[in-house]
């Protein structure tokens, strides 16, 4: 049985804050995906959703459903790891544009010019 101490309530408030902040990040990433049709943002949104879910599932399993602590932690951690994998996939799925292109006529000296007009992104 779970003892409702001061530490329990601090943990509960921290989990609630994590749920709110995680949900906000998921919302922002999903709206970015819808606005730009950028598939990586969809995977970023999914990743943060899983990380947030992992945090909440751990508490729900242990406190509400009465599961043992270690299986609750293991389940929450497994879901969180899936979230990290989705975020890593979103980062590595972006195809980087070429960094320079050659300008000139055949037989002349080539000059490399940045494709973004010299602007930093």
ROMITOR-858277 format. One line per field, with one value per atom (N, C-alpha, C): residue in one letter; residue number from 1; atom name; x, y, z. Coordinates in steps of 0.001 Angstrom, whole numbers. Layout:
BEGIN
resn <- (A ...) .
resi <- (NUM ...) .
name <- (CA ...) .
px <- (X ...) .
py <- (Y ...) .
pz <- (Z ...) .
***
This chain:
BEGIN
resn <- (X X X X X X X X X X X X X X X X X X X X X X X X X X X X X X X X X X X X X X X X X X X X X X X X X X X X X X X X X X X X X X X X X X X X X X X X X X X X X X X X X X X X X X X X X X X X X X X X X X X X X X X X X X X X X X X X X X X X X X X X X X X X X X X X X X X X X X X X X X X X X X X X X X X X X X X X X X X X X X X X X X X X X X X X X X X X X X X X X X X X X X X X X X X X X X X X X X X X X X X X X X X X X X X X X X X X X X X X X X X X X X X X X X X X X X X X X X X X X X X X X X X X X X X X X X X X X X X X X X X X X X X X X X X X X X X X X X X X X X X X X X X X X X X X X X X X X X X X X X X X X X X X X X X X X X X X X X X X X X X X X X X X X X X X X X X X X X X X X X X X X X X X X X X X X X X X X X X X X X X X X X X) .
resi <- (1 1 1 2 2 2 3 3 3 4 4 4 5 5 5 6 6 6 7 7 7 8 8 8 9 9 9 10 10 10 11 11 11 12 12 12 13 13 13 14 14 14 15 15 15 16 16 16 17 17 17 18 18 18 19 19 19 20 20 20 21 21 21 22 22 22 23 23 23 24 24 24 25 25 25 26 26 26 27 27 27 28 28 28 29 29 29 30 30 30 31 31 31 32 32 32 33 33 33 34 34 34 35 35 35 36 36 36 37 37 37 38 38 38 39 39 39 40 40 40 41 41 41 42 42 42 43 43 43 44 44 44 45 45 45 46 46 46 47 47 47 48 48 48 49 49 49 50 50 50 51 51 51 52 52 52 53 53 53 54 54 54 55 55 55 56 56 56 57 57 57 58 58 58 59 59 59 60 60 60 61 61 61 62 62 62 63 63 63 64 64 64 65 65 65 66 66 66 67 67 67 68 68 68 69 69 69 70 70 70 71 71 71 72 72 72 73 73 73 74 74 74 75 75 75 76 76 76 77 77 77 78 78 78 79 79 79 80 80 80 81 81 81 82 82 82 83 83 83 84 84 84 85 85 85 86 86 86 87 87 87 88 88 88 89 89 89 90 90 90 91 91 91 92 92 92 93 93 93 94 94 94 95 95 95 96 96 96 97 97 97 98 98 98 99 99 99 100 100 100 101 101 101 102 102 102 103 103 103 104 104 104 105 105 105 106 106 106 107 107 107 108 108 108 109 109 109 110 110 110 111 111 111 112 112 112 113 113 113 114 114 114 115 115 115 116 116 116 117 117 117 118 118 118 119 119 119 120 120 120 121 121 121) .
name <- (N CA C N CA C N CA C N CA C N CA C N CA C N CA C N CA C N CA C N CA C N CA C N CA C N CA C N CA C N CA C N CA C N CA C N CA C N CA C N CA C N CA C N CA C N CA C N CA C N CA C N CA C N CA C N CA C N CA C N CA C N CA C N CA C N CA C N CA C N CA C N CA C N CA C N CA C N CA C N CA C N CA C N CA C N CA C N CA C N CA C N CA C N CA C N CA C N CA C N CA C N CA C N CA C N CA C N CA C N CA C N CA C N CA C N CA C N CA C N CA C N CA C N CA C N CA C N CA C N CA C N CA C N CA C N CA C N CA C N CA C N CA C N CA C N CA C N CA C N CA C N CA C N CA C N CA C N CA C N CA C N CA C N CA C N CA C N CA C N CA C N CA C N CA C N CA C N CA C N CA C N CA C N CA C N CA C N CA C N CA C N CA C N CA C N CA C N CA C N CA C N CA C N CA C N CA C N CA C N CA C N CA C N CA C N CA C N CA C N CA C N CA C N CA C N CA C N CA C N CA C N CA C N CA C N CA C N CA C N CA C N CA C) .
px <- (837 0 883 459 1211 874 1921 1741 1694 671 493 1223 2519 3364 3576 4337 4686 5440 6342 7097 6179 5135 4164 3522 3105 2433 3387 4636 5632 5838 5929 6089 4872 3689 2458 2396 2758 2767 3814 4984 6026 5553 4875 4338 3270 2453 1430 2055 3104 3822 4455 5033 5617 4545 3364 2264 1857 1733 1329 2392 3648 4729 4918 4890 5029 3911 2693 1548 1681 2201 2399 3445 4541 5569 4994 4213 3576 2673 1889 994 1787 2849 3645 4286 4838 5474 4445 3283 2246 1725 1531 1085 2144 3413 4489 4445 4152 4012 2860 1722 556 801 1478 1731 2730 3767 4855 4851 3994 3952 5335 6049 7385 7260 7459 7308 8164 9402 10193 9500 8738 8033 6945 6384 5403 6069 7265 7996 8490 8828 9210 8025 6866 5645 5353 5457 5243 6242 7506 8540 8255 7900 7588 6308 5359 4141 4481 5366 5757 6552 7429 8203 7262 6304 5324 4477 4040 3238 4020 5295 6128 6216 6313 6376 5079 3969 2668 2321 2619 2286 2943 4176 4894 4121 3683 2928 1571 888 -433 -335 645 806 1085 1969 2380 1328 851 -28 -1474 -1989 -3421 -3726 -2932 -3204 -2520 -1621 -992 57 639 1701 2946 3823 5095 5903 6808 7575 8471 9233 10191 9510 8448 7770 7169 6691 6154 7257 8410 9547 10013 10098 10543 9597 8306 7329 7434 7488 7630 8907 9994 11274 11248 10628 10538 9771 8672 7899 8716 9445 10305 11391 11990 13028 12449 11231 10586 10425 10114 10007 11331 12409 13735 14104 13748 14022 13270 12010 11230 11862 12353 12995 14302 15093 16340 16033 15002 14603 14209 13489 13073 14279 15311 16514 17276 17451 18236 17441 16122 15341 15374 15884 15960 17105 16783 17820 18424 19736 20378 20571 20298 20505 21989 22370 23781 24279 25518 26041 26620 26984 27522 27254 27371 27217 28257 28628 29627 28947 29561 29042 30139 29815 30827 30486 31311 31126 32120 31849 32797 34187 35176 36559 36999 36104 36494 36711 37196 37441 36102 35899 34665 34773 33684 33602 32495 32811 31787 31028 29701 28852 27880 27672 26688 25289 24482 23139 22166 22501 21559 21890 22623 22924 23861 24632 25585 24947 23652 22948 23129 23265 23293 21874 21659 20305 20125) .
py <- (-1186 0 1251 2243 3484 4385 4937 5855 7281 8037 9397 10395 10541 11437 12734 13636 14889 14627 13634 13288 12763 12032 11544 12716 13741 14877 15692 15825 16529 15782 14464 13640 13750 13753 13866 15205 16280 17604 17642 17054 17020 16240 15126 14337 15141 15884 16705 17815 18446 19473 18850 17662 16961 16660 16274 15999 17262 18371 19625 20106 20147 20612 19669 18373 17408 17526 17713 17876 19140 20200 21453 21281 20588 20325 19471 18460 17612 18457 19329 20207 21101 21741 22636 21885 20715 19938 19468 19050 18596 19753 20910 22075 22487 22362 22628 21646 20394 19387 19757 20124 20466 21720 22704 23960 23774 22988 22858 21536 20625 19278 18622 18875 18315 17036 15908 14606 14465 14994 14861 15470 16539 17123 16197 15388 14402 13368 12914 11947 12590 13871 14582 14650 14960 15011 13643 12598 11239 10902 11270 10986 11646 12927 13612 13081 12653 12048 10763 9952 8707 8971 9959 10295 10755 11602 12076 10914 10062 8902 7979 7762 6907 7428 8732 9340 9117 9266 9143 7678 6788 5363 4780 5175 4680 4987 6228 6614 5938 5828 5203 3727 3039 1615 1405 2223 2016 2508 3722 4327 3891 3968 3715 2230 1531 115 -814 -281 -1075 -2065 -1829 -2712 -2547 -3533 -3413 -2278 -1726 -557 -852 -1926 -2202 -2445 -3254 -3392 -2068 -1233 76 953 952 1729 1179 -145 -764 -432 -462 -150 1308 2203 3631 3923 3275 3481 2943 1798 1229 2161 2739 3677 4939 5414 6587 6325 5143 4785 4806 4308 4370 5824 6699 8125 8705 8344 8819 8289 7054 6474 7249 7607 8386 9754 10395 11704 11573 10564 10336 10068 9290 9031 10335 11199 12465 13331 13271 14065 13495 12178 11567 11352 11551 11374 12613 13721 14955 14834 15034 15011 16407 16487 17798 18255 19539 20050 20174 20211 20382 21711 21721 22924 23917 23483 24428 23906 24799 24415 25152 24577 25193 26130 27304 28286 28558 28542 28832 28169 28410 27812 26688 25781 24671 25204 24673 25069 26261 26878 28020 27562 28461 28157 28131 27105 26996 27794 28387 29115 28468 28080 27504 28622 28513 29504 28777 29299 28668 28774 27732 27708 28586 28995 29792 31286 31718 33141 33688 32846 33297 33550 33279 33505 32281 32534 31422 31024 29729 29253 29132) .
pz <- (0 0 0 -731 -839 336 953 2063 1529 1868 1363 2257 1992 2770 1988 2579 1896 605 624 -574 -1673 -1291 -2266 -2997 -2245 -2876 -3733 -3310 -4128 -5441 -5368 -6561 -7471 -6881 -7660 -8387 -7709 -8341 -9455 -9217 -10245 -11475 -11265 -12386 -13139 -12416 -13047 -13891 -13369 -14130 -15374 -15231 -16387 -17429 -16988 -17918 -18667 -17961 -18588 -19578 -19146 -20025 -21211 -20963 -22050 -23055 -22577 -23472 -24305 -23707 -24438 -25544 -25239 -26252 -27375 -27032 -28049 -28935 -28326 -29088 -30041 -29542 -30386 -31556 -31285 -32349 -33369 -32907 -33833 -34680 -34075 -34845 -35862 -35499 -36457 -37620 -37317 -38381 -39314 -38749 -39583 -40418 -39844 -40553 -41691 -41451 -42432 -43176 -42819 -43399 -43335 -42248 -42048 -41224 -41887 -41231 -39964 -39929 -38702 -37471 -37661 -36521 -35998 -36870 -36427 -35511 -35897 -35068 -33772 -33828 -32608 -31655 -32200 -31394 -30772 -31580 -31076 -29971 -30174 -29177 -27837 -27881 -26627 -25996 -26825 -26283 -25530 -26097 -25434 -24158 -24188 -22984 -21874 -22230 -21253 -20738 -21649 -21267 -20334 -20626 -19777 -18355 -18221 -16892 -16129 -16823 -16170 -15887 -16833 -16676 -15430 -15199 -14023 -12740 -12593 -11409 -11328 -12465 -12485 -12098 -12665 -12350 -10863 -10308 -8922 -7921 -8105 -7107 -7275 -8488 -8682 -8838 -9652 -9893 -8899 -8075 -7025 -7497 -8669 -9160 -8291 -8339 -7630 -8251 -7457 -7888 -9091 -9055 -10135 -11483 -11574 -12868 -13360 -12444 -12835 -13419 -12758 -13261 -14603 -14726 -15976 -17129 -16885 -17929 -18348 -17359 -17670 -18429 -18036 -18708 -20133 -20352 -21704 -22644 -22151 -22968 -23246 -22245 -22416 -23447 -23420 -24396 -25816 -25990 -27304 -27764 -26825 -27144 -27600 -26916 -27328 -28713 -28993 -30321 -31390 -31128 -32102 -32340 -31290 -31456 -32224 -31905 -32648 -34114 -34385 -35776 -36469 -35753 -36362 -36723 -35924 -36198 -37392 -37440 -38505 -39791 -39763 -40986 -41866 -41349 -42124 -43120 -44367 -45400 -45481 -45307 -45338 -46781 -47055 -48411 -48695 -49971 -50302 -49725 -49260 -48617 -49602 -50787 -51765 -53162 -54121 -55521 -56346 -57444 -58310 -59290 -59484 -60428 -61444 -62724 -63740 -65052 -66045 -67355 -67514 -68433 -68625 -68960 -68346 -68589 -67768 -67032 -66212 -64773 -63991 -62586 -61846 -61031 -60257 -58978 -58593 -57341 -56518 -55293 -54417 -53741 -53808 -53158 -52246 -51044 -50160 -50766 -50545 -51133 -50361 -49173 -48389 -48456 -49460 -49629 -48582 -47934 -46919 -45555 -45446 -44186 -43289 -42011 -41044 -40752 -40598 -40304 -38815) .
***
